[in-house]
Amino acid sequence: MNIEAQERFRNFLKNARNHRITPERFEVMDAALQFEGHFGADDLYIKMKNNHSNVSRATVYKTLDLLAQCELLTKRNFGDNLNRFENNFFRSNHDHLVCKNCGKIAEFSHPGLREVANQIAADLGFDISGYSFNIFGKCKDGTKCRHTDE
């Protein structure tokens, strides 16, 4: 359990939103921060159940939203109407390539994109606090995809 993440979440629950501080919420936080890659609420719930957790599905869903609000997680939607989450704690900003065939998500960083985002924000009179850039396409080698075009 990361003490700094725990303190940030505790302060968020107590001060910013006056939510109840429960062991179940911290159990969800730990599982979410340990999850590798992008995941949906049901993915995390199933993983926790497989590890003999008694946390309810509703607690997982609500806690993931709270963790996103306090910026320990980032909530993503890659155009398929599914919310996915990823660990945002001590991670650098990055962008995504998303295969429309198989759903594979590849992360990448390119300093030029940050410069473009900063310039666009400046041109339009915004103070940038972050950005998200997703590129949608298909895996170059279709044999690596789990699903193919129909």
Secondary structure, 3 states (H helix, E strand, C coil): CCHHHHHHHHHHHHHHCCCCCCHHHHHHHHHHHHCCCCECHHHHHHHHHHCCCCCCHHHHHHHHHHHHHCCCEEEEECCCCCEEEEECCCCCCCEEEEECCCCCEEEECCHHHHHHHHHHHHHCCCCCCCCCCEEEECCCCHHHCCCCCC
